[in-house]
């Protein structure tokens, strides 16, 4: 059974009296947690703080004396990283106190180090983890200089060397899944025990867990490790034990424990290089510590111990151990090696050199004409792919074959290290940690030839395995050959084979160089892929039999390619067979594009493909798009894309000629509007639509005066900047022209009139009337009231009910027309209605539409009444060269088809309700959210510093946007205080997408900066 030391039970009054008697200190005590000791924080009346430790009755005197001496020396030698021991009045540092019952207690008082426990830091940044590694190296160096003769500890369950015994003892008290995990951890520990126990020893801290590490801000305002406390577990052991213990607790709660471990290791190695053997056993020791921790907790619970502090790390440790157990040990160790600047696979460099010096037989017969061999671009950004390739193998095969024929190829090459979009399927999920990533990076070279093409062994070897990998999108029939090299054994893998061609191969068969071993298979037996051979070199099979990963996560790609060297070292193909990620785009862009053409996010992302509600970067990482309303029915919707492609191959010209598409679209579009809105004019963008609408209004009324709303944004032309409060009051703006007046934004959350005012709608609307009166009094006869039905750039503002009807009445009473800018909210986005103005029961005189009507294709429209259209026909021709051209019209028709066929307005209502309900729930649990507003898939989340003052919180808002981007969620901020996150995704946005956004947002809102956690 596990050994439980009995903690002391000295009363606070006795501790207070002892502290005053021996140290002359006074103050108030408050209990601190502890595993074996009784700990108190002593705070004097002047604010000075100390830590009082009452040691366990079971702790040996010589151990306490050793520990006290160690703390004193370390405090001097580590520049305050370790708190010093405060001497008594008589100069001693360890007090033995006998209480009234005759029990002997040992007391010490330590310096109080300010800081926040690492356990309470969220998130633990890479820089902080590296600094933890650095400080561990510094501590280890100092400890290594001390004589290695601490007194022995009896039954010391927390010594990492005892992890095997502890795990073995716990097996009887664990449930089945946990027992299996501990058995694996124990087996790994025992397999490597001889290696790490042979590393020698020094004094180690022994318990650098996240409750013994303090974090503070340095002079640059960055978080850093400022203290390491509690040397109660110091003992003699290999130095790597301390690093392993620090890693085990440092990575608990991180999104990717392996990468977190690599950052700690990187920091340590930069200060104190590690031996290869130390790196090789490090992850074994990390997992052993996690296993030891959860097993001690389980044993204690089984013995009736329910102290929360004793069990505090258990849930996180189980989860972390489980995540690490799913990663091949060679990959986790390789990741740590690479963090230290070493080759992930130690034998790879020698193997590559040897392979480069050899000649090999052709795996497939190469064409005599070198022009018949070429690269097939299968990358995520390839224009030859559609982003849905793996969904239809026949279609995929036909397109590959057609591409090869058109390029004159008889041998097509799929590149090594290529990121591929058809690996975005669930079958290629990787480990947890980065929700953006699937295993998209190709670790082999593909050779595309006709089914039945013979495959030859490039060099002599033996058959290691022949296996049928039957799952769809797997290898199908697969052969792995084993070969010898000066560096040791290595393997070659041949996937997607013809089943009949490998039936006579048996494990152990000798294979000669150039010997036929198989033939290229066809779908579906080859894993359901276009016919090709997947060829891969492997330096370590990692325990696999007959199968081996052929693709890797982007974050792990360099580690995996150390275990899977470039296949062209054997194939010797003449083309550039390794994919190279485009570099330098930012600099090239900066040289040729205007500087005020901004990029999103602090670190811009290189987006190359879209599908539905998702965008994909150049490495195949996915991003849930919560903000691109322009892709109205979803990125690259196949029906919309197909309509544009078909018409572009037939005709694209201006609207001076008769063409059915523009007429049909106008007919279908006008039916979506209430009477009398029935006449359409087509242009190329929302900006052009608003320019045209203002022109029409001025022609119809004879006036020039325009009233707009605060925060309104209507386009980027000079004329529209003059009527866009968002623009002319922003940075680089100028005073509006005298014919523009601005009315109050109808913001019922932080505006002049708020939700507790029942008259807010009419009061806000009255300001529109006042603006027109001022215009008229200054000689600018009213022409138009231009407003978004719901305001986007103003902060996703939905006006109070009745506002728009009343505002339109004021405008019309002044002689102005009412223009509804529906660019952002139209076409069913709001769920409850097709158009934003309908939510208010109002009918405008003119409606403007923009690129969402073409799913991003450049088309815009003005819809108005016959009376206004007739007045606009005043002799001056209106002509937009390509407004409503056949291609644009067909695309816009396809968008209407999708809206109707997929019932996207109803979908927006349903998903919007789920999303808004989730956001409301977050608002109740996170005080930084001041307001959630909007409807359908047009929502806003406003962040505030205080719910009382409503002070905007732009720093929090920007932090949330940036950190959600790192978690694969794309959002942006807006509003006059830059503190509103706007949510207006493609209409394909699903309930699961909404749940994903809520979950990720909830996690980021728990971060220290958002919570207002302050460090010293």
N, C-alpha and C positions, 0 to 999 in steps of 0.2 A: 504493500500500500504506500501511497505518497506520504511524505513526512510533513506534517503541519506544525510550524512553530507557533506557539501560543503568544499572541500579541500582549503587550503589557496593558494594565488597566489602572493606571495612576490617575487620580481625580485631577480636574483642572485646578482646584484650590491647592492641592499638594504641589503641582507643577509650578503654580504661581509663586508659592512660598519658596520652593527650591531655587527658582530663577533669581528671586530677590536675595536669598541667602548666599548663594554661591557666586552670582554674577553682579549683584547690585543693580539689576535691571527691573523696571516696573512697566506694566502695561496690561493690555487685555489679550486674552488668548482666544484663538478660534481654531477648531480642529481642521487638520489637513489629512488627506487620504494617505494610506501606507499599506504595504504588503505585510511586513513583519513588525515594523516599529510603530510607535504611537507618535504622531507628528502634530505640531501646533505652529500657527503663525502668531508671533508675539509682536504687537504694535504698541509702541510707547506713546505717551501723551504728545510728544513732539513730532510724531509721525514716522519715527525710525522703526524699521522692521527687521526681525530676525526669525530664524526657523529653529524651533526647539524640537529635538529628537529624543524620545525615550525608547531605549533599545529593548528588544525582546528579552525576556528572562532566560530564554534558551540560547542566546547568542554568547559565544565564548568570549571571555575577557581579552584574550590575546588577539582575536580577530578584530574586536572593536579598537584596541590600541593600534593595531596595524592600519586599520581603515582611517583612523583619526590622523595618524602620521602621514598617510598617503594624501589625504585631502589637503593638509597643510602644505605639503611639498608641491602638489599639483597647482594649487592656487597661485603659488609664487612663480611656477615655471610655465604656466599657460596664459599669462596676461589676463587673469580674471575670468577665464572660461569656467573654472571650477570655483565655487564659493569657499572662502576660507573658514576655519574653525575659530570661534571667538573664545579667548582664554577666560578663565574664571578670575575672581579677585586675587587668588593666590598664584595665578599663572598656569595652572593645569588646564588641559583641554578636554578631559573626560572626568565626569563626576560620578561617584558611586553614592547613591542616596538610599538610606534605609527608612522605610515608612513605619507607621505605628504597628503594623502587623508583622514587622520583622523581615519584610521582603526587600531584596536589594535591587535597586533600579540604577541604570547607567544613563546619565543625561549628557547631551552636548548641545551647544548653541552654534548655529552656522550663520554666516552672512546671508542676508536675503538678496537674491539676484532678481531684479525686475525683469519682466518679460511675460510673454504669453506662451503657454504650453504648445509644443508642436502639434499635439493631439487636437488642439482647438483651431488650428490654422486651416482655412478653406478658401481657395484650393492651395495645395502645396505646389508652388511654381517650380519649373525646372531649375531656375537659378537658386532657389532656396534649397532644393535637394542636392544640387552640386555643392553648395556651401556646407551642407551637412557632411558630405563626403570629405570636404577639405578639412573641416574641424575634427572629424574622426581621425584623419591622417595625422594632424598635428598632435592630437591627444595620444594616439598610438606611438608616435615618435618619442614623446616625452616619457610615456610609460615604459617603452622599450629600453630606455637608458637607466632605469632603476634596477637594483639587484632583484633577481627573480626568486624571492623566498618568502612569499606570503604563507601564513599558517594554513594548514589543511582544513577543509570544511567537511563536516560529516553529514551524509544524507542531504547534500545540497542539490535540490531538485532543479534549480534554475541554471545550473552550469550547463552550457550547450553540449559539452561532452556527454552529459547524462540524457540527452534527448532520446537516444535509442531506448534506454531503459524505461523512461517515462512513457513513450509511445507504446511500447510493448505492454506495460502494465495497464494502460487505459483501454486496450482493445475489448475487454470484457464489459465495459460500461458504455460503449458507444453503440449508436444505432447502425444499421446496415450500410447506408451510403457513406457515413462518416468513417466507419471502420475500414471500408475499402480504400478510402482516400488516405487514411493513416497507414494502412499496410503498404501502399505504394511509396509513401514518404519514408517509412521505416526501411523498406527494402533498399531504396536509393541511399539512405544514410549508411546502412551497413555495408553496401557495396563500395562505398568511398571512404569508409572509416580509416582504413590503413593509410590512405593518402594524407588525410588532414591531421591525423594524430602524429604523423611523422614530420610535421612542419616545425617542430620545436615549440618553445613557449616563452612567454613574457607575462608581466602583469597586464591584465586587461580590466576595463571597467566592468564588463559582464552584464550590463543591463541598460544599454542606451536605448530605451524605449521612448515612444513619443510623449510620455508623461514625465520623462526625465530630461527633456530637451527644451530649452527656452528660446523664443524667437523675439527679436526686437527690430526696430528700424535703425539703419545706420545713418551716417550724416548726410547721405544722398537720398534718404527717404526710402531705401530699399530694404526688404525683409532679409534678415540674416540670422544665423545661429549665434546667440549671445551668451548662452550658458548651458552647461551639462551638470546635472546634479545627481546626488545619491550614489555614492560609491559603496553601498552596502553589499554589493555582489562581487566586488573586486576579487579576482583570484588569478591563478596561473593557467594560461592556455595559449594556443596559437593566436597571433595577432589578428588573423583574418576572422576569428570568431567575433570580435568586436564589430568589425565592418558588417558581417552577416547579420548580427543582431540589430544594428542600426538600420540596415536595409529592410529587414523583416517588418519592423514597426513603422519605418518611414514611408513605406509604400502602401500601407493599409489605407483604404479609402481613396486612392488615386484612380484615375480613369483607366490607366494602363499600367499595372504594377511592374511589368517587365521593363518598359521604357523608364519608369520612375527609378527602378533599381539601377538601370544603366547610367542615369544622371548622378546618383550617389557615387557609383563606382568611378565614373569619369572624374568627379571632384577629388576623390581619394587618390586616384592614380596620378593626377596632376601634381600632387604634393609628395606622395610617397608611392613610387612604383611597386606593383605587386609581381610576385613570381607567377609564371604560367600555371603552376600547380595550384596556387592560391585562387586564381581566377577560375580554374577548372572545377574547383570544389565549392565555389562561393554560392551558387544557386542551390546546391544540395544542402548547404548549411542554412541558407535563408529559409528554405522550406522546412528544414528540421526545426528551426526556432519557431516557426509558425505552428508546426505540428505539436511541438513541446508545449507551447502556450495554450492551445485549445485543449490538449490532453490534461494539463494541470487543472484547467478550469473544470473540465468534465469530472475529474477525480475529486476535486474539492466539492463540487455540487453533489456528487454521490455520497460524500461524507457529511453533507448537511451545511456546507459553507455557502451562504447566500449574500455575502458582502459584495455589493455592486462593483467596488473597486477591484476586487480580486478577479472579477469576471469581465472587466470592462473591454478588453480587446477581443473577446471571444467571437462575436458575430463577424466583425471585419476580418479577423484572422482566418476564419473558416472560408469566407468568400475569396480572400486573396490566395489562400493555399489552393483552392479549387481552380482558380483561373490559371495559376502557374503550373498546376499539374497537367493541364491540357496542352501545354507547349512542350515540344520535344526538348529534352535537356540540352542537346547539341545546339539548338537555336537560341535558347535562353543564355547559355554560356557564350555562344558566338556573339550575341548582342552585347554582353558585357565586355568581351574581348575587343569588339569593334569600338566601344565607347572609350577604351584605353588606347585606341589608335593601332590595334593589332589586327591581323587577319582573323576573320571570324572562324574559319576552319584552318587549323595550323598547317595541314599538309597541302593546302590548295596551291600555294605559290610554287612549291616544288613540282607538283603535278602539272601545272600550266606550263612551266618551263620545259618539262620533259615532252609533253604533248606537242609543244611548238617546234620541237626538234625532230619529230618523227614524221613519217609519211604513212598514209593509210589508204586502204581500199575504199572505193566509192560506195556509200551506203545505198544510193540509187544511181542508175546510169545517167550521167550528165549529158545533155544534148550537145551535139557537135557544134552547132551554131551558138556562140555565146550570147547572141541577141535573143535566143529562145529561153533564156533563164533570166528571171527578174524578180524584184521585190513586189509582193502584194501588200498594200497598205491596209492592215487590219487593226489599226490603232483606233482608239476611242474617237478621234477627230476625223477619221477617214471619210471622204465624201462618197466612197464606194459602199459604205455600210449605212444602215438605217436606224441603228440603235435598238432594234428588236430582232436581230438576226437569228439568235438561238431559238426564237419562238417557232420558226418555220424552216426546217432543215432543207426541204426541197427548194424553196425559194432562195435560201442562202447559197445552196450548191449551184443553182442556176446562175446566180449573180457572180459567184467566183469563177465559174466556167466561162461566162460571157466576158468577164474582165480579162481573163487569160487569153481568150481568143482575140479580143480587140487589141491587146498589147503584143500579140504574136508569141505567147509564152507556152512552152510545153512543160516547164518546171517553174512553179510559183513558190516563192520563199516567204514564210511568215517569220518575222524577226524575233530574235532574242531580246528580252527586257521590254517588249512592247506592251503598253497598257491597252487593254481591249475592253470594249463596251459589252461584248457578248458574255463577259465573265461577271456581269452585274447580277446574274440570277442568284437565287438563294443558295444554290448548290455551292457557290463560291464564297460564302460567308467566312470571315476570319474570326479571330478572337475578339472579345469585347475590348472597348477602350476608345476607339475612334469611330463613331457611327457613320462617318463619311465613307469608310473604306470597305470594299470587297477585295478578294484576292484577284486583282486585275493584271498583275505584272507577269508576263509569260517567261518561263524559265527554260524553255527549249527553243529549238528551231523547227518550224513546220515545213514540210516538203509536199506541195500539192501536185499530184499526178493522177493519172487515171486509176480507177480501182483495178486491182490485180497486178500492179507494178511490183516487180521483185525488189526485195530489201535484202542487202548483204551485210554481213558483219564487217566493220571497218578494220578490226584487228582480232587476233586470236583471243580466246577466252573460254568460258564455260557457261552453260545455261544456269542462271541463278534461280529464276522463277518463270513460269508460264501461267498466266492468270486471266480469267475472264472477269473484267470489271464491268458489271452489267448495268449499273445505274445510268440513267440518261445523263448525258454531258460528262460522263467519265471517259476513261481510255478505251472501253471495250476490250477486246483481246489485247493482251500486253505481254511483252517479253522483256526481261531484264537479264543482261549478260554481265558476267564478272570478269575483270581483267586485272593484270598485275602491272605495276610500275615501280620505279625505285622508291617512290613515296609510300608504297603500300598498295592495297587493293582499291580499285574504283570500279564503277558500274556504268553501263550505257542502257538507256530505256528506249523502247520502241512501242509506241501506242497507236491505237486506232487501226488495228490489223484485221485481216480477213481471218475468220475463225478457222476455216478449213486448212489454212496454210500453216498453222502452228500446232495442229493436232498431234504431229509426230515428234515434237520437241519435248524433252523431258529434263527435269532438274538434274544437273550434274553432267549433261551431255557436253563433250568437248566441241568447240567451234573453231574452225580455221578462219584466218583472215580471208575475206572475199567470199565466204560460203553463203549461199542463199539461206535465209532463216525465216522469212515470212513474206507476205504480200500486203499491199495497201488494201484496206477494207472499204466497204461502202456503208452508207447509213441504212437501217438503224443499228446494225450489228457492231459498228465501229464506235459506239457511244453516241450515235445520232449526230454526226458532224459531216460536213462536206469531206469527200475522200482526201486524206492526206496522211502523212507520217509525222508523228510528234517524236523528235529525237532529242535526248537530254543526257548530259553527263552528270554523274552523282559521285560525290566523294565520301558520303556517309549515308547509309540506308536508314539510319535512325530507328532501327528495329522494325521497319516496314517490311512486309512480305508481299511482293507482287504488285504493289502500288506505291506511289510516291508523289508528293505534291508537284504539279506542273505549273502552278501559278502561286504568286506571293502577294501579301499586302504591300502597298507602296511604302509604308513605314519600315518594313522588314526587307525590302528588296535587296539591299546591298549585303545583308547577312546571308540571305538565301543564295545569292549568286556566288558567294564564296564557297558554298557547298555544291553549287551547280555551275561549274565554269562554262564559259562560252562554248557552245557546241561546235562552232566553226573552227575550233582548234583541231577537230577531227574531220569535219565535213569539207573544210578548205574550199568553200564556195567563193566565187570571185566578187560577189556584191557586198555592199555594206549591210551586213546581216544583223547588226545590233542597233536597236532603236536608241536615238539620242533625244532627250527632252529638249524642246526649244528653250534657249537661254537668251537673256538680254532684252526681252520684249519691253520691259519698263524703260530702259535707256533709249531704245529705238523709238518708242512712242514719244518720249519726251523731246526727242530731236525733231520730230516731224509734225506733231500735233500741238495745238494751242494749249498753253498751260492751264487755262481755266476750263478745259474739258476734263472734268474731274473723274477720278476713279473711286470706287467704293472700297472701304475698309483700309485699315492701316497697312496691312499686307495684302495687296490686290490678288485676286484669284484669276487664273487663266482658264476661262470657261470655253469649252469646245463643242459641247453637245447638250441638247435639251430633250426631255421626254416627259410629257404630262406635267406634273407639279415639280419636277426635279431638273436641276442643271448639273452638269458633270464637268470636272476640270480635266486637264490634259493627262492626268494619271488615272482617270476613272473614278476619282472620289466624288461622291454624290452630295448634293446640297438641296435641301427642301426649300423651294422658292416660295416665300411668304409675302412677296412684295411686288412681283412683276405682273401687274394687272394688264399690261399690254398683250401678253400672250394669253388672251382671254379664255380660250377653251382648252388651254394646255399647250406646252411647248411642242412644236413640230407634230401637231395632230395629223395623223396620216391622211385623213379625209381632206383636210385643208391643204396639206402639202401636195397631195395628188391633184387637187383641182388647179393649183397654180402651175404645176409641172405640165399638165395636159394642155392648158390654155397657152402657156408660154411657147409650146412647140407648134402652135397654130397661128396665133395672131396677138400682137399687142400694139395698139395704136391709140390715137386720141379719140375723143367722143364726138368729133364732127361727122363721123360716119354712123349710119344705123348699125346697131348691134343689139342682139336680144338680151345679152347678159345685164347690161346697165339698166335696161327697162325692167327686166324681171326683178332685179335687186330693188329698184325704187318701188315697185309694186309691193314686194314682200315687206320692205322696211316700213313703208308708210302705213301698212296695216297694223303695225305694232304701236302706233301712236293714236291718242284720242283725237276726235275732230276738234278743230278744223285743221290740224297739222297733217298735211297730205302732199306737199310738194317738196321735192328733193333737189339739192345741188351738191355735186361731188367735187371734192378737191383731194389733197394728198396728206393732210395732217390735221390734228386738232387746232394747231396754231392758225393754219389757213382758214379753218372753219370759223374760228372766233373773229379773225380779221374780216371775213366775208359777212358774218352776222352783224358786226358793227357798221360795215358799209351799208348793208341793207336797211338797218334801223335808221341811220342818218338820212338815207335817201327817202325812206317812207315818211319820217317825221319832219324832215327839214331842220332838225336840231343837231347840236354837237355835244351836248352835255351827257356825260356817262357817270352813273353811280355804280360803285363796286363795293365789295366787302373787305374788311381787314383780313389779311392773310390769304386773300384770293390769288390764284395763279392761273393765267389763261394762255400763256405761250411765250415764245422767246423772240418774236419779231419786235422791232422798235415800237410799233403801234400798240402791241399787247403789253409790253413792259410798262407803257404809260398807264395802263389800266389794271396792272397786276401789283397790288399792294405788297405782296410777298417779294416782288422784285424791286420795286422802286424804293422801298424802305430798307432793303437789305444792303449788305456790303457791296460797294461799287455802284449803288443806286443814286438816284437824283430826285429832286422834288417833282411831283407829278405836274402835268400841264394844267392850266387853269380850268379846262373843261372836264377834269376828272375830280370827283368827290368820293370820299370813302365813308361808308357807314359802318357802324359797330358790327363786329363779328358776333353772331348769335350763339355765343358760347355760354351754356348754362352751368358749366362747372366752375370756371374762374372768371367769367366775364362780368360786366356791370350788373346784369340781372341774372339771378341764379335759380336753381331748381325749387327753392323755397318760395319763390315769387310767382304766384299764379298768373300774373299779368306779363310775364317775361316775353312771351311771343309778340304781343302787341306793342310792348315798349321797344323791343329791338326793331320791329318793323317800322315804327314811327320814325326811327332815325333815318331810314331810307327816304321817307317823305321829306324830312328836314334837309337831307343832302340835296334833293332836287330843288327845294325852295332856295337854297343858297346858290345853286348853279343858275337858276332862273333870274335871281336878283342881280347876278353879276353878268348877265347877258348871254349866258350859255343855255339856250333852249334845250330842255331835256330830250334826249334821243333814246337812251336805253338804260335799263337796269340789268347789268351782267353779273351773274352769280353762279357758282357751282351749286347744284341741288343739295349736296353734302360736300363740305369743304375738306380737301385733302391736305394741302400744304399748311393750312391754318391749324392742323392738328387733328384731322379726322373728326370734324365737327358735324354732328347731326343737329340741325336747328330744332328748337322746341316746336311741338305740333301747333299748327296755325300760323307759323311765322311766314312761310312763303306766300300763302294766300293773301295775308295782310300786306306784305311787302309789295306784291304785285298790284294790289289795289292802290297803294300810294303811288307806285310808278305810273300806272295808267292814268290816275287822276292828274298827274303832272304832264301827261301827254307823251310818256315814254313807252317804248316796247320792252317786253320782258324776255330776256335771253337766258335760257337754262343751259349751262355748260355741263354736259353729261359725259364728257370724255372719260372721267375716272369711274363713274358709278353706274353707267348705263348698261343695257343688254343683260338685265337679270341679276347683276352682281348682288343687289340688296336682298334678293330672295323673295321678299314680300311683294315686290313690284318689279316691272320691267325697267322703269325709269325712276330716278330719284325724285323728280317733282311730283310723281304720283303718290309718294308716301305722305305728302302734305295736302293732297286733294287739290292741287293747283294745276293750271294749264298755261304754259308760257306761250309767247307769240313765235319764238324761234328756239330751236334746239340745235346744239352743236355736238358733233361726235368726232372721235379721233381713231387712232390706230387700233384700239381693241376690236373695232368692227372688222378688221382684217387680220386679227391675231398677230399684229405687229407689222403686217404688210402696210406700206404707206398709202393709206386711204383715209379720208375724212369726209364728213357730210354736214350739210345744213338742212334741217327740215323745218318748213314754215307753212304759213297759210296761203291759199291761192291769192288772197287780197294783197298780202305783202309781196308775194312773188310777182304779181302783175305790176305793182307800183315800182318794183326794182327794174322792170323791163322798160326803162326810160329812154332807150335809144343807144345807150352805151352798152356794147356787147360785154357779157361776162364769159370768160373762157379760161379754163384750167387745162393746160396742155394734156396732162395725163390723169386728171381727176376722173375717176370712174372708168378707167381704161378696161379692156376686156379681162386682162389678167386680174386686176384688182377686184373687178366685179365678181368674177368666178370665185375668187378666194373669199370675198365677203359673203357670197351666197353659201359657200361651204360652211362658214362660221354659223350662219343661221341654221343650216341643216343640223350641225352638231348641237347647238343650243336646244333645238326642238327634239331631236332623236334621243339625246342623252338626258333630257329633262333637267338641264343645268340650273334653271332658275329654282326649281324645287330643291335640287341638290344643294344650292347655295343657302337656302333657308334652313335645311336640315343640318348641314355641317356647321353653318354659322351659329346655330343655336348651341350645338355641342361646344364649339370653340368659345363662344361668349360665356357660357355657363362655367367652363373651366377657368377662364380668365377671372370671372367674378369670384370663384373659389380662391384663386391665388391672391386676389386683392384683399380678401378677408384674413389671409395668413401672412401677408407681406405688406408692412405699413408703407413701404416706398411707393406702392401703387396707389395713386390718388384717385384715378378714374378709369373705368372701362366703358367705352361707348361705341356706337355705330350699330349696324345691322348686317345680316347676311355675311358676305365675305368682304366687308368694308368696315374694319374695326380699328380702334385706337386704344392704346394703353398709355396713360399719362403718369409719369414718375415725378414724385415730389420729395422734398427734403422733410417736410412736415405736413401732416394732415390738417393742422390748425392754420398754418400760415400759407399753405399751398405754394411755398417757394419752389420753383422749378428745380429739377435735379438732372441737369444735362450730363454731368459726369457719370452718374449711375446709368443713364440711358445709353450713352456711348459705350460704357463698359459692357452692358448687357448685349448690345448689338454685336460688339467685337467677339465676345466669348461665345455667343450662340453661333457665330460664323465658324469658330473653331470646332463646334459640335455639329456642324453640318446644317445649320438653320440660317437662312438669309432673310434679314430684316433691315429696315433703315429707320432713321429718326427724322422728325420734322416738328413743325410748330414754332411759334415765335420764340419759345424758350428752349428750343431744340431738345425737348424732354418728352416727346410723344413718339412711341413706336407705332408705325402704321402697318397694318396687316391688310393686304389686298392681293391675295395670291391668284394664280390661275384658277379658273372655275373647276378644274379637275381635282382640286384640293379635296382630300377625302377625310372621313372621320378618323381614320388611323393617322393621317397626317396631322390633324388637329390635336389628337392625343399625344403625338410625338412632340409637337411644339409646346404643349402645356407641360409635359414631363421635363423637357430640356430647360424650359424657362424656369420652372420651379427649382431645378438644381442650381442654375446660375444665380437666382435670387437668394440662394442660401450662402453665397460667397461673402467673405468678410467685408469687402468694400461696399457691397450693396447693403449689408446688414449694419454698416456703420461701426464695425468693430475697429477699435483703435489700438495700435501698438505703441509701446514706449520707445 
